[in-house]
Amino acid sequence: MAFSIFNRRGFLFGTSAVITTTLLDSCLTKTNDPTPAPGSTTTAPGSTTTAPGSATTTAPGSTTSAPASGKGVIAAWGDSLTEGGLGGSTPYPTQLSTLLGRTVNNYGIDGQKTEQIVGRQGASTVTLSVEGNAFKGTTPVKVTAISIPILYTTGTDTRMVTGTVAGVPVTMIRTASGDVANLVETYTLTPKAASTTSVPANSVFTPDDAVASKGSVQILWMGRNDVPALSGVSALIDKAVRYIDAPARFLVIGVPPSLKEPKSTANYKLIDSLNADLAARYPDNYISIMPPTDAEMAAIGYTPTGNDRTDIANGLFPTGLHANDVHFNTQGYQIVVNRIAAKLKEKGW
C-alpha cells in the first residue's frame, strides 16, 4: 500500500518504498543504539508548509499518513529536523508512518526554538491580545500581542493553526515579510462562526493540536535552534512531558551537533552536556542521536566513506547521511526511525 504526503515545501511524494518489510523486521527485533557518551544513560533504540513568498495557508500537524493501527496515533513535535523535506529528503515522521503502518502527525516547524514548540504542544500557556479587544463577526482581527509566537518560522511562509480563544473556535494565521534578520510577523484570528465575543487582554489561546494529541504517543525532538543557549531546554521538555495524559507515553530525541560542530568545539560540548542530561532524566525514553554503528548503516544499505569515518570519530553523523550541515537526508533519518521503532516495540507502544 502506498502512502502519500506533502513535504515541507508543498510537493507531493510517495513513501511506500522507503523502508522494506525486511528492514522493519530487523529494526523491531534487535537494538542497534550506539554506545552512549561517558556520563550519559541511553537506551535502545506539521506540518505542510509553503514556499517562501507563497500566500497559501496550511495547518501544523496536517501531514498524516497511513490509517491508525490499534496502537493509535503518534504525534511528532519539533523543528525542521521533524518537519523535514530539505534537499528532497523524506521526513522522519513519514518514514515512521510507513514503517509502522500508523498515523504519525508531523508537528514540525522550521526554525522554532523549544519554547515555541512547547507552546504549540500545549505545555506552555500562550496568551494574546487582539485589536479592539473583541471579535468582529467573521472578519479577521489583528493580534496585537502574543506571549509565544507559536507559528514563527525563518521564512515568509504563511502558517495556520486552529484553536480556541475566549471560548470561541478560531483560525490563527501567521504571515511575514522581510529576511531572517529583519523578519516582521503578523498574526490574525478569524472566528469559525460569526462572533462579537469580548477578548480581554492576555486571553489564553489553546491550540486544537495540543488538545487532540494529549493522549497520543509523543516524540519530542527540540533544542537544535536554541544552540548555544541550552540552559532552559531540559526544563521545557519536562513541562512537555508533564502535559501528556498519564501514564505519559513519550520519547525524547537528543540534539544533533552540526557538521561544523565536531568534538573539539564549544557547541559540541554544550550539546553533549544537554544530551547527557536528557538521557539521565529519561533513561527509559531517550533516543540517542550519537553517530550510527556499522550495524545500523548496514541495515539501511549504506557504506561509509573515509570522510564519513572521520565524521564518526568526531562524534557526528556522517556527511553522507546529511542533506546539509544540520539536517539529515532520507537515509540519515532512516537511522533515527529505526531507533524510534525499536524503542516503541520495546515499550509496547
C-alpha positions as CSV (number, residue, x, y, z in Angstrom):
1,M,0.0,0.0,0.0
2,A,1.4,3.4,-0.9
3,F,1.1,6.4,1.4
4,S,1.2,10.0,0.1
5,I,2.2,13.1,2.0
6,F,3.1,16.7,1.3
7,N,6.6,17.7,2.2
8,R,7.7,20.9,3.9
9,R,7.9,22.8,0.5
10,G,4.4,21.7,-0.6
11,F,5.3,19.0,-3.1
12,L,3.6,15.6,-3.1
13,F,5.7,12.5,-2.9
14,G,5.1,8.8,-2.2
15,T,6.7,6.9,0.6
16,S,5.6,3.3,0.1
17,A,9.1,2.1,-0.9
18,V,11.2,3.9,1.7
19,I,11.6,1.0,4.1
20,T,11.2,-2.6,3.3
21,T,9.4,-5.3,5.4
22,T,12.8,-7.0,5.9
23,L,14.2,-3.8,7.4
24,L,11.1,-3.4,9.6
25,D,11.6,-6.9,11.0
26,S,15.3,-6.2,11.6
27,C,14.8,-2.9,13.4
28,L,12.0,-4.3,15.6
29,T,13.8,-7.4,16.7
30,K,17.2,-6.0,17.8
31,T,18.7,-2.9,19.3
32,N,21.4,-1.1,17.4
33,D,21.8,2.0,19.6
34,P,25.3,3.4,19.7
35,T,27.5,3.2,22.8
36,P,26.5,6.2,25.0
37,A,28.9,9.0,25.7
38,P,30.7,8.9,29.1
39,G,28.3,10.1,31.8
40,S,25.2,9.6,29.8
41,T,22.5,7.0,30.1
42,T,20.9,5.9,26.8
43,T,18.5,3.2,25.9
44,A,17.9,1.1,22.9
45,P,16.7,2.3,20.1
46,G,3.2,19.8,10.9
47,S,3.1,20.5,9.0
48,T,2.6,21.2,5.4
49,T,4.3,24.5,4.6
50,T,4.5,26.8,1.7
51,A,7.4,28.1,-0.3
52,P,8.8,31.5,0.8
53,G,6.5,34.2,-0.5
54,S,3.5,32.0,-1.1
55,A,0.1,33.1,0.2
56,T,-1.2,29.6,0.7
57,T,-2.1,28.7,4.3
58,T,-1.8,25.3,5.9
59,A,-2.1,23.9,9.4
60,P,0.6,22.4,11.5
61,G,0.0,18.7,12.0
62,S,-2.0,18.3,8.8
63,T,0.5,15.9,7.3
64,T,-0.7,12.5,8.5
65,S,-0.3,9.2,6.6
66,A,-1.5,5.6,7.0
67,P,-4.6,4.6,8.8
68,A,-4.1,4.4,12.6
69,S,-3.3,1.0,13.9
70,G,-4.6,-0.5,17.1
71,K,-1.7,1.3,18.9
72,G,-3.0,4.7,17.9
73,V,-1.7,8.0,16.6
74,I,1.9,9.2,17.2
75,A,2.5,13.0,17.5
76,A,5.9,14.2,16.4
77,W,6.8,17.6,17.8
78,G,9.8,19.6,16.7
79,D,11.6,22.0,14.4
80,S,12.9,21.5,10.9
81,L,14.5,18.2,11.9
82,T,11.0,16.9,12.3
83,E,9.3,18.9,9.5
84,G,12.0,17.6,7.1
85,G,12.0,17.8,3.4
86,L,15.2,19.7,2.9
87,G,17.2,18.5,-0.1
88,G,14.3,16.3,-1.1
89,S,14.7,14.1,2.0
90,T,11.7,12.1,3.3
91,P,10.8,13.5,6.7
92,Y,11.2,11.0,9.6
93,P,7.5,11.0,10.6
94,T,6.7,10.0,7.1
95,Q,9.2,7.1,7.2
96,L,8.0,6.1,10.7
97,S,4.4,6.0,9.5
98,T,5.3,3.8,6.5
99,L,7.4,1.5,8.7
100,L,4.8,1.0,11.4
101,G,1.6,1.4,9.4
102,R,0.4,4.0,11.8
103,T,-0.7,7.6,11.6
104,V,2.1,9.9,12.5
105,N,1.3,13.6,12.7
106,N,4.1,15.9,11.7
107,Y,4.1,18.9,14.1
108,G,7.5,20.2,13.0
109,I,8.1,23.9,12.1
110,D,11.3,25.1,10.6
111,G,13.4,27.4,12.8
112,Q,11.5,27.1,16.0
113,K,13.1,27.1,19.5
114,T,12.0,24.8,22.3
115,E,9.7,27.4,23.9
116,Q,7.7,27.8,20.6
117,I,7.4,24.1,20.1
118,V,6.2,23.5,23.7
119,G,3.7,26.3,23.2
120,R,2.2,24.5,20.3
121,Q,2.4,21.2,22.1
122,G,0.3,22.7,24.9
123,A,2.6,22.6,27.9
124,S,3.3,26.3,27.9
125,T,0.4,28.7,28.1
126,V,0.0,31.0,25.1
127,T,-1.7,34.4,25.7
128,L,-2.6,37.1,23.3
129,S,-4.5,40.3,22.8
130,V,-6.4,41.5,19.8
131,E,-7.2,44.8,18.2
132,G,-10.4,46.2,19.7
133,N,-10.5,43.5,22.4
134,A,-13.3,41.7,20.6
135,F,-14.2,39.7,17.6
136,K,-16.0,41.3,14.7
137,G,-18.2,38.7,13.1
138,T,-16.1,36.6,10.8
139,T,-13.7,39.4,10.0
140,P,-10.0,38.6,10.9
141,V,-8.8,40.6,13.8
142,K,-5.2,41.5,14.3
143,V,-3.2,40.1,17.2
144,T,-1.5,43.0,18.9
145,A,0.5,40.9,21.4
146,I,1.3,37.2,21.7
147,S,3.3,35.7,24.5
148,I,4.9,32.9,22.4
149,P,5.0,33.3,18.6
150,I,4.0,29.7,18.1
151,L,3.9,29.9,14.3
152,Y,7.3,31.5,13.9
153,T,9.4,30.2,11.1
154,T,12.5,31.5,9.4
155,G,10.8,32.3,6.1
156,T,7.8,34.3,4.9
157,D,5.7,31.1,4.7
158,T,2.1,31.6,5.7
159,R,1.3,29.3,8.7
160,M,-2.1,28.4,10.2
161,V,-3.3,26.6,13.3
162,T,-6.8,26.3,14.8
163,G,-7.7,26.7,18.4
164,T,-9.9,28.5,20.9
165,V,-9.8,31.9,22.5
166,A,-12.3,33.2,25.0
167,G,-14.4,30.1,24.3
168,V,-14.5,30.9,20.5
169,P,-13.1,28.4,18.0
170,V,-10.7,30.4,15.7
171,T,-8.1,30.0,13.0
172,M,-4.8,31.7,13.7
173,I,-2.8,32.8,10.6
174,R,0.7,34.0,10.6
175,T,2.2,36.0,7.7
176,A,5.6,37.6,7.5
177,S,7.8,39.9,5.4
178,G,11.5,40.7,5.3
179,D,14.5,38.4,5.6
180,V,15.5,36.2,8.5
181,A,17.5,39.0,10.2
182,N,14.6,41.5,9.8
183,L,11.5,39.3,9.8
184,V,8.2,41.1,10.6
185,E,5.4,38.7,11.6
186,T,1.7,39.4,11.6
187,Y,-0.8,37.2,13.4
188,T,-4.6,37.3,12.9
189,L,-7.5,35.4,14.4
190,T,-10.7,34.5,12.4
191,P,-13.7,33.0,14.3
192,K,-15.1,29.9,12.6
193,A,-18.6,31.3,13.1
194,A,-19.7,34.9,13.5
195,S,-18.9,36.2,16.9
196,T,-18.7,39.5,18.7
197,T,-17.3,38.0,21.9
198,S,-15.1,40.1,24.1
199,V,-11.4,39.1,24.1
200,P,-9.8,40.5,27.2
201,A,-6.1,41.4,27.0
202,N,-3.8,38.4,27.5
203,S,-6.5,35.8,26.8
204,V,-5.4,32.2,26.6
205,F,-5.1,30.6,23.1
206,T,-5.4,26.8,23.2
207,P,-4.2,25.0,20.0
208,D,-6.5,22.2,18.8
209,D,-3.5,20.1,18.0
210,A,-2.3,20.3,21.6
211,V,-5.6,19.1,22.9
212,A,-6.0,16.3,20.3
213,S,-2.5,15.0,21.0
214,K,-2.6,14.8,24.8
215,G,-3.3,11.1,24.8
216,S,-1.0,10.2,21.9
217,V,2.4,8.7,21.9
218,Q,4.5,11.9,21.6
219,I,8.0,12.2,20.1
220,L,9.8,15.3,21.3
221,W,12.8,16.5,19.2
222,M,13.7,20.0,20.1
223,G,16.7,22.2,21.2
224,R,18.7,22.4,18.0
225,N,17.7,26.1,17.3
226,D,18.4,27.0,20.9
227,V,22.2,26.3,20.5
228,P,24.3,27.6,22.2
229,A,21.7,28.8,24.8
230,L,20.6,25.4,26.0
231,S,20.3,26.1,29.7
232,G,16.5,26.1,29.8
233,V,15.8,23.3,27.3
234,S,15.6,20.4,29.7
235,A,13.0,22.3,31.9
236,L,10.8,23.0,28.9
237,I,10.9,19.3,27.8
238,D,10.0,18.4,31.4
239,K,6.9,20.6,31.0
240,A,6.0,19.0,27.7
241,V,6.3,15.5,29.3
242,R,4.1,16.6,32.3
243,Y,1.4,17.9,29.8
244,I,0.9,14.5,28.2
245,D,-2.0,12.4,29.6
246,A,-0.9,10.0,32.3
247,P,0.6,7.5,32.0
248,A,2.6,9.6,29.6
249,R,3.9,7.8,26.5
250,F,6.8,9.8,25.1
251,L,10.2,9.6,23.6
252,V,12.9,12.3,23.7
253,I,15.4,12.5,20.9
254,G,18.8,14.1,21.6
255,V,20.1,17.2,19.9
256,P,22.4,16.5,16.9
257,P,25.6,18.6,16.5
258,S,26.0,20.0,13.0
259,L,28.9,19.0,10.7
260,K,30.6,22.3,11.8
261,E,30.5,21.2,15.5
262,P,32.9,18.4,16.0
263,K,34.0,17.2,19.4
264,S,36.7,19.9,19.8
265,T,34.1,22.8,19.6
266,A,32.4,24.6,22.4
267,N,29.0,24.0,20.9
268,Y,29.6,20.2,20.7
269,K,30.4,20.2,24.4
270,L,27.2,22.1,25.3
271,I,25.1,19.8,23.1
272,D,26.8,16.7,24.6
273,S,26.1,18.0,28.1
274,L,22.4,18.6,27.3
275,N,22.0,15.1,25.7
276,A,23.6,13.5,28.8
277,D,21.2,15.4,31.0
278,L,18.2,14.3,28.9
279,A,19.4,10.7,28.9
280,A,19.7,10.8,32.7
281,R,16.2,12.4,33.1
282,Y,14.5,9.9,30.8
283,P,16.7,6.8,30.8
284,D,13.8,4.6,29.5
285,N,12.5,7.1,27.0
286,Y,15.6,8.6,25.4
287,I,16.7,8.1,21.8
288,S,20.4,8.6,21.3
289,I,21.5,10.8,18.4
290,M,25.1,9.6,18.5
291,P,26.7,8.5,15.2
292,P,25.4,5.3,13.7
293,T,27.1,2.0,14.2
294,D,28.3,-0.2,11.4
295,A,25.3,-2.5,12.0
296,E,22.9,0.4,11.7
297,M,24.5,1.6,8.5
298,A,24.5,-1.9,7.1
299,A,20.8,-2.3,7.9
300,I,19.9,0.6,5.6
301,G,22.4,-0.4,2.9
302,Y,24.8,2.4,3.5
303,T,28.6,2.1,3.1
304,P,30.5,4.8,4.9
305,T,33.4,6.6,3.1
306,G,36.7,7.6,4.6
307,N,35.3,11.1,5.2
308,D,32.3,9.5,7.0
309,R,34.6,7.6,9.3
310,T,36.3,10.9,10.2
311,D,32.9,12.4,11.0
312,I,32.0,9.5,13.2
313,A,35.3,9.8,15.1
314,N,34.4,13.4,15.7
315,G,31.0,12.4,17.2
316,L,29.0,13.4,14.1
317,F,26.5,11.7,11.8
318,P,28.4,11.1,8.6
319,T,28.3,13.7,5.8
320,G,26.9,11.1,3.5
321,L,23.8,10.9,5.7
322,H,23.2,14.7,5.8
323,A,21.2,16.9,3.4
324,N,23.2,19.9,4.8
325,D,25.3,20.8,7.8
326,V,22.4,20.2,10.2
327,H,19.6,18.2,8.6
328,F,19.7,14.5,7.6
329,N,18.9,13.1,4.2
330,T,16.4,10.2,3.8
331,Q,19.0,7.6,4.8
332,G,20.1,9.6,7.8
333,Y,16.5,9.9,9.0
334,Q,16.2,6.1,8.5
335,I,18.7,5.5,11.2
336,V,16.7,7.7,13.6
337,V,13.5,6.0,12.6
338,N,14.9,2.5,13.3
339,R,16.0,3.6,16.8
340,I,12.5,5.0,17.4
341,A,10.8,1.9,16.1
342,A,12.8,-0.4,18.2
343,K,12.1,1.7,21.3
344,L,8.4,1.7,20.6
345,K,8.4,-2.1,20.3
346,E,10.3,-2.4,23.5
347,K,7.8,-0.3,25.4
348,G,4.8,-1.9,23.7
349,W,3.5,1.4,22.3
